[in-house]
């Protein structure tokens, strides 16, 4: 991930509703959630959710897939992992063992391939 992509990602995450959406989608796992369900859980209008989902999609932090009449959104775990790696790239002045606990936390949270 380059600095420009990191800035776009952080910009998208710097808004409360968008951060809540990403966290909700991370919890939902690879199955994701329909936009209407996201709007209901966050008590936000569908048009407002659509705006925020578009911004997160533009930043590459989420993906979407059409299922019948619904659009299902899911977290882009690869992009989120790249963002964490970007932050820790030059970790601890060449002493990666200092950052090992944070790296282990990030690694443990990848979704399983079992789906």
N, C-alpha and C positions, 0 to 999 in steps of 0.2 A: 504494500500500500504506500502510495506516495503522499506527500504532505497535502496536496490539493484535495485528494480523496478523503484524507483524515479530517480536514477542515469542513468538507461538505457533510461528513458523517456527524461530527460534533455539532455542527450548525443545526442539523435535523434533530439531534437529540437534546438540544438546548431548550426545547419547548416542553412544558409539563405534560401536555396530552400526548405528544409523540413519544416521550420517554415512557409513559404509562403503556402505550400501545406496544412498544418493543418489548417491554418487560412481560406484558401479558402474552405476547406471541412466543416468547422464549419458554414460558411456562407451558403453553399449549402444545409445544413440541412440533414435530414435522407435519402433523395433521392440520395444524393451523386453525384459523377461525374465520367465519364469515364476517363481512363488514358490518352487517346488521347486529350480530352478536356483540361485536366490539363496541358499537355505538350504545347498545343497551347496557352493557356492563359498566361503561364509563359515563353513562347518562349524558350523552352528547348527541346532538342531532346528526342524522345520516349525512347531510351535506357537509357538516363540520368534520366528521370522521373521514369522509372522502378526501377533503382537502389535506388532512394530516397524513393519510395513507399515501397520497400522491407524493408528498414531500419525502416520506420515508422510502418510497420506491425509487424516487429520483436519486436519493443518496445511496441506493443499493443495499439498504439495511433490511429490507423485507422483499418477499417475492409474492406473486399472485398467480392464481390458477382458477380458471372457470370450471365450476361444477354445476351442471344444469343451469339454473337461473341465478346462482350465487357466485360471487367471487370470493375465493378462500385465500386469506393472507397468511403467510408464515414468516418466521424470522429467517433471515439469511445468516445461518450460523457461520458460514465461511467468512463473510464480510465482518461480522462481529468479532470473530477470532482474529482476523487481520488487524482490526482496530486495536484490540488488546496487544497484539504483537508489536504494532507500530509504537504504542506507548512504552513498551518494555524493550524495544530493540537494542538500545544502548544501556541496558540496565546496570545500574550499580557500578559504574566505572570499570567495567571488565571483570566484575566478580558476580557472575550469574547465580552462584549459589545463594547469594543474599536475596535474590528475587524468586528463588525456587518455590516458596510457599504460594506466592501470587500466581505463578505460572501453573502450578499444580491445580489450583482452584479453577483457573480458566480451562484447563484441559479436561477436568472431570465433568464439565457441564455440557460437553458436546452430545447431541442427540444420538441415540443408538440407531444402528442401521435396521433394527428389527421392525421399527415403525409401528 
